[in-house]
Amino acid sequence: MASTRRAGARDIPFMIHVLRLAAGGANGPHSIEECRSNPAISHYLDRWSPEQLGLICSEENTEIGAAWLTLLPADDPGYGFIAPTIPELTIGVAPEYQGKGHGDFLLSNLLDAADRAGVRSISLSVADDNDRARAMYQRAGFSPVGQHQQATTMLRVA
């Protein structure tokens, strides 16, 4: 059975792994070097701190996914950027655990924690060819608000 816990500084190596998976999309994971050297990707962790909201999902003592919110400034926007006051979601589940409800579980727990913390809006970007993720976000209350290249920006307002 899966569980979540608050992410901390010790989780950053695993979060980098999750970022590699999320950033690579259908093309497969990016290398750690590519994630670190590309500012459009690296800022999702470089600008995150344990004081911001993040969760690690585990099953049977194995880390299987992570989700976190990052506030990004207007001069360094993310793919799903809407405003500097609206955090952007990064989420990913290890491929061998996908399709089993872990993404929904992790996202639901993160959104519950965000609601308790008073986070009113959350944005994200999802690749247009990622139908499963888009459906998960829509089930969680996200709605499309924009288009950029081959991705849709979505917003959830609590």
C-alpha positions in Angstrom: 0.0 0.0 0.0 1.3 3.4 -1.0 1.9 6.3 1.5 3.2 9.8 1.3 5.5 11.9 3.4 6.7 15.5 3.3 9.8 16.0 1.1 13.0 17.4 2.6 16.5 18.3 1.5 17.5 14.6 1.7 15.0 13.8 -1.0 16.5 16.1 -3.7 18.5 13.3 -5.4 15.2 11.3 -5.8 13.4 14.4 -6.9 16.1 14.9 -9.6 15.3 11.4 -10.8 11.6 12.2 -10.9 12.3 15.5 -12.8 14.3 13.5 -15.3 11.3 11.3 -15.9 8.8 14.1 -16.1 10.9 16.3 -18.3 11.6 13.5 -20.8 8.0 12.6 -21.4 7.4 10.2 -24.2 11.0 10.5 -25.4 12.3 8.8 -22.2 14.1 10.3 -19.3 16.6 13.1 -19.7 20.1 12.6 -18.2 20.9 14.2 -14.9 23.4 16.4 -16.7 20.8 17.6 -19.1 18.4 18.5 -16.3 21.1 20.3 -14.4 22.4 22.3 -17.4 19.1 23.3 -18.8 17.7 26.3 -16.8 14.2 25.6 -18.2 14.3 22.3 -16.3 16.7 22.9 -13.5 14.8 25.8 -11.9 12.1 23.4 -10.8 14.5 22.1 -8.2 17.0 25.0 -7.9 14.1 27.3 -6.8 12.4 24.6 -4.6 13.2 24.4 -0.9 11.8 22.1 1.8 9.8 25.1 3.1 7.7 24.8 -0.1 5.3 21.9 -0.5 6.6 18.6 -1.7 5.6 14.9 -1.1 7.4 11.6 -1.7 5.3 8.6 -2.4 6.6 5.2 -1.2 5.4 1.6 -1.4 6.9 -1.1 0.7 9.8 1.2 1.7 10.6 2.0 -2.0 10.3 5.6 -3.2 8.1 5.4 -6.3 7.1 9.0 -7.0 7.3 12.6 -6.0 5.3 15.8 -6.4 6.2 19.3 -5.5 5.2 23.0 -6.0 7.6 25.6 -7.1 7.1 29.4 -7.2 8.9 30.8 -10.2 9.5 34.5 -11.0 8.3 36.2 -14.2 11.9 36.5 -15.4 12.5 32.8 -15.1 9.1 31.2 -15.9 8.3 27.5 -16.1 6.5 25.7 -18.9 3.2 26.0 -17.0 3.9 29.6 -15.7 0.8 31.8 -15.1 2.0 34.2 -12.4 4.8 34.5 -9.8 2.2 34.0 -7.1 0.9 30.7 -8.5 3.1 27.7 -7.8 3.8 25.2 -10.6 3.4 21.5 -10.1 6.0 18.9 -10.9 4.9 15.3 -10.5 6.2 11.9 -11.6 5.9 8.2 -10.8 8.5 5.6 -11.7 7.5 3.9 -15.0 7.0 0.4 -13.3 4.5 1.9 -10.9 2.5 3.9 -13.5 -1.1 2.9 -14.5 -1.8 1.6 -11.0 -3.4 4.7 -9.4 -0.2 6.0 -7.7 -0.2 9.3 -9.7 -3.8 10.0 -8.6 -3.0 9.1 -5.0 0.1 11.3 -5.0 -1.7 14.2 -6.7 -4.7 13.9 -4.4 -2.4 14.0 -1.3 -0.5 17.0 -2.6 -3.6 18.9 -3.4 -5.1 18.2 0.0 -1.9 19.4 1.6 -1.9 22.5 -0.6 -5.5 23.2 0.4 -4.6 22.9 4.1 -1.6 25.3 3.5 -3.9 27.9 1.9 -2.5 27.5 -1.7 -5.4 28.7 -3.8 -4.2 28.1 -7.3 -1.7 25.6 -8.9 -0.6 25.5 -12.5 1.1 22.9 -14.6 2.1 22.0 -18.2 1.3 18.7 -19.8 2.4 17.4 -23.2 -0.4 17.2 -25.7 0.4 13.6 -26.3 0.1 12.6 -22.6 -3.5 11.7 -22.5 -3.3 9.7 -19.2 -1.7 12.6 -17.3 -4.2 15.1 -18.8 -7.1 13.0 -17.7 -5.6 12.7 -14.2 -5.2 16.4 -14.0 -8.8 17.0 -15.2 -10.1 14.6 -12.6 -8.3 16.6 -10.0 -9.9 19.8 -11.0 -7.4 21.3 -13.4 -8.7 23.1 -16.5 -6.8 24.1 -19.7 -6.0 27.8 -19.8 -3.3 28.1 -22.5 -1.2 26.4 -25.2 2.6 26.5 -25.6 4.4 24.6 -28.3 3.1 21.0 -27.9 1.9 21.4 -24.4 -1.2 22.7 -22.5 -1.0 24.9 -19.5 -3.6 23.9 -16.9 -4.8 25.7 -13.8 -6.6 24.5 -10.6 -8.3 27.1 -8.4 -9.4 25.8 -5.0 
